[in-house]
Structures are given as structure tokens and as C-alpha cells.
Amino acid sequence: MTKTTLILLTYLLATFYSFGQTTSEVMIPKFNDKYSGFVKQLEAGKTDINYREFRESFIESEQFKVALNKSEEFERLEKEMYVQMNKSNSQEIIRITKAMLSIDYTSMIAHKILRQTYNIIGDTLNAKKYKTIQFGLLHSIIDSGDGNTCESAWHVTQVNEEYFILNMLDVDLITQSIITNNNGYYDKMVVKTEDGSSKTYYFNVNKVFEGYKKQGMKSKPQ
């Protein structure tokens, strides 16, 4: 082997390993359940699904137990995501958001940042896929009502869905309280709007409580 060939081979190997370190894939859960099937389908680009059913399948899945145990890791990843966004480090953002989705594929914030990052680097195919998933998840919530009353409350399966929607509305939370009626539990969110006025939104959190109960948790989510 000539010196020139050896140098070229070394360069190609270095490039390969460098690419491998900055590229990651979403880990599809190995459980033989509805949620795992949905994740596999979505990652394959088959995005025409019932997103409300998908969200509900997560809280009934074995992966939900895994996600509860990895809640601190998920929070750490989310914080690091914002650090890397400030550095405009696209490859790290992709790695981190895919690690988040490997824990909870229903995470709208992970899908949002991932599709924005793919759009920045010019990967329009992946940007389109994750945008479709993000808005599929979002519409499966906001299409359930207008959030103005308990009767027309937005149906959520996780608390983080509530805060994602409030963030999308560009409002600041003032107070949060749980109220009940004959139809179950509701999160009452009093917020300050952009013009300084206050407004109240309601979220139906029956599925949130059901999810924790099914996983054997005695305490109710706050």
C-alpha cells in the first residue's frame, strides 16, 4: 500500500467515524404494543395516523414506564437542546432531539425543534416529516375543543402538552389549579396574554390521571 493510499484511507475512515458520531437515529421501542407500532410507522415516514390514538397508546405502553424512569434524563436533554440551539450546533440538536424522541415520541417540543433544525440544514424531506408529526399531535389536542370552558376543554394525555400549547399561544401562566365536576378532572390555567389582559384556559386531564393510575402510581400528577 502506497503512502498516498494510506493517507486517503485514513482520511476516509476518520470522516466515516466523525459522521457516525454526529448522526443518530430514534430508537424504536422493542415492545410488541400499539405505541411501538406507531413509532415504527412514523419513523418510516408513514404519517397518516390517528394522532389522538397514538398519544393515548403511549400512556398505556411499556415505554411510558421507561419514560417515567427516565424523566430526569429527558429534562437534562431538553436543557442541553436549548444550549446547543444558542450555539447553532445543528448536528448536536438533531442527536439530542432524537434521544428525546427515543424516550417519548409524542414530545411536540422535540419534533418542533428537530424539524426546524432539519429545515435550517436544508433537509426538506425530514423537515416535512417531523412537521407533519408535530402538527398531527398538536391538532389532535386543539381540535378537541376551544379550551374556553370545561365542556370545551382541550383533551391532553400529559401535562407537558398543556405547557406546549400555552407556549404556542405566547402567554404567561399566572395560576394553575385542578377542578372537578361530574365529567372528571380539569386543569384551570389563568394566563396573561400579549396585551396584558388575563384569560382562562381549560384542559381535560382525565387521561393524565388514567395514565398514572394504569402504571401503578399512587400520587396524582401536579
MARPAFI-835290 format. One record per residue (C-alpha): residue number from 0; chain; y negated, z, x. Coordinates in nm, 4 decimals. Layout:
<atoms>
 num cadena       py       pz       px
 NUM      A        Y        Z        X
...
</atoms>
This chain:
<atoms>
 num cadena       py       pz       px
   0      A   0.0000   0.0000   0.0000
   1      A  -0.3346  -0.1026   0.1455
   2      A  -0.6245   0.1401   0.1785
   3      A  -0.8271  -0.0607  -0.0757
   4      A  -0.5432  -0.0493  -0.3296
   5      A  -0.5007   0.3239  -0.2776
   6      A  -0.8710   0.3897  -0.3335
   7      A  -0.8659   0.1777  -0.6508
   8      A  -0.5571   0.3586  -0.7831
   9      A  -0.7138   0.6962  -0.7109
  10      A  -1.0285   0.5914  -0.8975
  11      A  -0.8312   0.4692  -1.1997
  12      A  -0.6294   0.7912  -1.2171
  13      A  -0.9435   1.0021  -1.1884
  14      A  -1.1050   0.8013  -1.4673
  15      A  -0.7958   0.8404  -1.6862
  16      A  -0.7776   1.2179  -1.6437
  17      A  -1.1518   1.2553  -1.6904
  18      A  -1.1327   1.0639  -2.0188
  19      A  -0.8388   1.2746  -2.1295
  20      A  -1.0338   1.5938  -2.0703
  21      A  -1.3279   1.4850  -2.2853
  22      A  -1.1248   1.3308  -2.5668
  23      A  -0.9392   1.5411  -2.8206
  24      A  -0.7557   1.4925  -3.1437
  25      A  -0.7337   1.7004  -3.4576
  26      A  -0.4109   1.8984  -3.4565
  27      A  -0.2333   1.8290  -3.7854
  28      A  -0.0559   2.1410  -3.9202
  29      A   0.3221   2.1216  -3.8963
  30      A   0.3801   2.2967  -4.2275
  31      A   0.5551   2.0927  -4.4929
  32      A   0.2979   2.1604  -4.7629
  33      A   0.0329   1.9753  -4.9637
  34      A  -0.2548   2.0715  -4.7324
  35      A  -0.0780   1.9422  -4.4200
  36      A  -0.0055   1.6175  -4.6007
  37      A  -0.3698   1.5783  -4.6980
  38      A  -0.4866   1.6361  -4.3385
  39      A  -0.2408   1.3797  -4.2041
  40      A  -0.3562   1.1281  -4.4646
  41      A  -0.7272   1.1841  -4.3985
  42      A  -0.6924   1.1650  -4.0214
  43      A  -0.5161   0.8320  -4.0697
  44      A  -0.8293   0.7082  -4.2468
  45      A  -0.6866   0.7209  -4.5994
  46      A  -0.9850   0.8987  -4.7537
  47      A  -0.9337   0.8139  -5.1224
  48      A  -0.8019   1.1532  -5.2337
  49      A  -0.8812   1.4286  -5.4840
  50      A  -1.1034   1.6484  -5.2659
  51      A  -1.1103   1.9424  -5.5037
  52      A  -0.7296   1.9461  -5.4999
  53      A  -0.7458   1.9221  -5.1202
  54      A  -0.9781   2.2228  -5.0927
  55      A  -0.7607   2.4259  -5.3271
  56      A  -0.4473   2.3285  -5.1343
  57      A  -0.5977   2.4833  -4.8216
  58      A  -0.6305   2.8343  -4.9657
  59      A  -0.2690   2.8117  -5.0829
  60      A  -0.1373   2.6865  -4.7494
  61      A   0.0213   2.8460  -4.4472
  62      A  -0.2676   2.7066  -4.2427
  63      A  -0.5058   2.9286  -4.4401
  64      A  -0.3256   3.2319  -4.2953
  65      A  -0.3654   3.0791  -3.9497
  66      A  -0.7349   3.0171  -4.0162
  67      A  -0.7899   3.3779  -4.1240
  68      A  -0.6351   3.4992  -3.7988
  69      A  -0.8498   3.2530  -3.6043
  70      A  -1.1767   3.3307  -3.7833
  71      A  -1.3370   3.4730  -3.4681
  72      A  -1.2309   3.1678  -3.2673
  73      A  -1.3761   2.9406  -3.5358
  74      A  -1.7080   3.1276  -3.5264
  75      A  -1.7147   3.1050  -3.1457
  76      A  -1.6516   2.7297  -3.1627
  77      A  -1.9295   2.6847  -3.4180
  78      A  -2.1782   2.8715  -3.1997
  79      A  -2.0773   2.6649  -2.8974
  80      A  -2.1159   2.3484  -3.1059
  81      A  -2.4868   2.4233  -3.1515
  82      A  -2.5232   2.4981  -2.7797
  83      A  -2.3778   2.1586  -2.6924
  84      A  -2.5923   1.9901  -2.9586
  85      A  -2.9007   2.1245  -2.7835
  86      A  -2.7674   1.9686  -2.4629
  87      A  -2.6871   1.6387  -2.6399
  88      A  -2.3352   1.6647  -2.4965
  89      A  -2.1567   1.4265  -2.7324
  90      A  -1.8084   1.4498  -2.5826
  91      A  -1.8103   1.8299  -2.5956
  92      A  -1.9374   1.8244  -2.9537
  93      A  -1.6504   1.5947  -3.0505
  94      A  -1.3983   1.8192  -2.8763
  95      A  -1.5367   2.1341  -3.0400
  96      A  -1.5670   1.9961  -3.3929
  97      A  -1.2132   1.8607  -3.3771
  98      A  -1.0947   2.2036  -3.2627
  99      A  -1.2734   2.3487  -3.5669
 100      A  -1.1052   2.0950  -3.7954
 101      A  -0.7704   2.1818  -3.6390
 102      A  -0.8249   2.5309  -3.7798
 103      A  -0.9894   2.4347  -4.1098
 104      A  -1.0042   2.0669  -4.2004
 105      A  -1.2106   2.1468  -4.5103
 106      A  -1.5053   2.2575  -4.2947
 107      A  -1.8011   2.0486  -4.4094
 108      A  -2.0207   2.1531  -4.1166
 109      A  -1.7595   2.0296  -3.8681
 110      A  -1.7263   1.6958  -4.0491
 111      A  -2.1050   1.6619  -4.0712
 112      A  -2.1706   1.7215  -3.7017
 113      A  -1.8709   1.5123  -3.5972
 114      A  -1.9796   1.2087  -3.7999
 115      A  -2.3397   1.2444  -3.6750
 116      A  -2.2144   1.2543  -3.3158
 117      A  -1.9934   0.9507  -3.3615
 118      A  -2.2928   0.7716  -3.5104
 119      A  -2.5036   0.8619  -3.2050
 120      A  -2.2491   0.7182  -2.9596
 121      A  -2.2041   0.4042  -3.1694
 122      A  -1.8525   0.4705  -3.3012
 123      A  -1.9272   0.3445  -3.6511
 124      A  -1.5636   0.3477  -3.7660
 125      A  -1.5152   0.7191  -3.7047
 126      A  -1.8681   0.7959  -3.8241
 127      A  -1.7858   0.6295  -4.1565
 128      A  -1.4513   0.8106  -4.1886
 129      A  -1.5898   1.1595  -4.1348
 130      A  -1.8949   1.0890  -4.3507
 131      A  -1.6648   0.9889  -4.6351
 132      A  -1.4665   1.3101  -4.5933
 133      A  -1.7773   1.5285  -4.5683
 134      A  -1.9334   1.3872  -4.8829
 135      A  -1.5987   1.3826  -5.0622
 136      A  -1.5758   1.7573  -5.0026
 137      A  -1.9400   1.8117  -5.0970
 138      A  -1.9243   1.6141  -5.4212
 139      A  -1.6052   1.7911  -5.5240
 140      A  -1.8240   2.1036  -5.5434
 141      A  -2.1616   1.9860  -5.6698
 142      A  -2.0066   1.7593  -5.9326
 143      A  -1.8524   2.0682  -6.0943
 144      A  -2.1912   2.1795  -6.2339
 145      A  -2.5593   2.2180  -6.1560
 146      A  -2.5462   2.5749  -6.0240
 147      A  -2.8173   2.6976  -6.2630
 148      A  -2.6031   2.9291  -6.4782
 149      A  -2.2648   3.0986  -6.4681
 150      A  -2.1391   2.8432  -6.7189
 151      A  -2.2501   2.5536  -6.4962
 152      A  -2.1813   2.7246  -6.1641
 153      A  -2.0561   2.5318  -5.8627
 154      A  -1.6845   2.5974  -5.8053
 155      A  -1.6063   2.6954  -5.4470
 156      A  -1.2903   2.7988  -5.2661
 157      A  -1.4526   2.9566  -4.9593
 158      A  -1.7754   3.1466  -4.9023
 159      A  -1.8830   2.9094  -4.6244
 160      A  -1.9040   2.6303  -4.8831
 161      A  -2.1812   2.8237  -5.0584
 162      A  -2.3885   2.8571  -4.7443
 163      A  -2.3362   2.4924  -4.6518
 164      A  -2.4790   2.3855  -4.9872
 165      A  -2.7751   2.6238  -4.9589
 166      A  -2.8430   2.4788  -4.6149
 167      A  -2.8296   2.1270  -4.7567
 168      A  -3.0814   2.2355  -5.0222
 169      A  -3.3069   2.3643  -4.7415
 170      A  -3.3582   2.7061  -4.8995
 171      A  -3.3606   3.0589  -4.7561
 172      A  -3.1355   3.3252  -4.9039
 173      A  -3.3189   3.6292  -5.0407
 174      A  -3.0401   3.8246  -5.2110
 175      A  -2.6728   3.7756  -5.2871
 176      A  -2.4658   3.9682  -5.5430
 177      A  -2.1324   3.9403  -5.7210
 178      A  -2.1460   3.9397  -6.1013
 179      A  -1.8628   3.9183  -6.3528
 180      A  -1.8078   3.8053  -6.7077
 181      A  -1.5079   3.7110  -6.9205
 182      A  -1.4575   3.3975  -6.7111
 183      A  -1.4347   3.5786  -6.3785
 184      A  -1.6430   3.6225  -6.0647
 185      A  -1.9700   3.4592  -5.9664
 186      A  -2.1916   3.4707  -5.6620
 187      A  -2.5551   3.5015  -5.7657
 188      A  -2.7781   3.3640  -5.4905
 189      A  -3.1536   3.4178  -5.5156
 190      A  -3.3288   3.1863  -5.2718
 191      A  -3.6769   3.0899  -5.1565
 192      A  -3.7464   2.7194  -5.1899
 193      A  -3.9538   2.4997  -4.9614
 194      A  -4.2678   2.5508  -5.1727
 195      A  -4.2314   2.9289  -5.1519
 196      A  -4.1055   2.9855  -5.5054
 197      A  -3.7779   3.1599  -5.5892
 198      A  -3.4743   3.0094  -5.7585
 199      A  -3.1299   3.1360  -5.8512
 200      A  -2.8047   2.9502  -5.7959
 201      A  -2.4605   3.0498  -5.9200
 202      A  -2.1252   2.9849  -5.7577
 203      A  -1.7925   3.0330  -5.9330
 204      A  -1.5848   3.2245  -5.6765
 205      A  -1.2643   3.2774  -5.8734
 206      A  -1.0733   3.0550  -5.6287
 207      A  -1.2142   3.2538  -5.3365
 208      A  -1.0634   3.5724  -5.4750
 209      A  -0.7406   3.3942  -5.5664
 210      A  -0.7049   3.2631  -5.2131
 211      A  -0.7364   3.6049  -5.0561
 212      A  -0.5031   3.7587  -5.3149
 213      A  -0.2353   3.4960  -5.2527
 214      A  -0.2487   3.5712  -4.8825
 215      A  -0.1908   3.9416  -4.9494
 216      A  -0.5395   4.0620  -4.8651
 217      A  -0.6349   4.3800  -5.0456
 218      A  -1.0066   4.3635  -4.9844
 219      A  -1.2262   4.1144  -5.1646
 220      A  -1.4485   3.8749  -4.9677
 221      A  -1.8142   3.9717  -4.9395
</atoms>
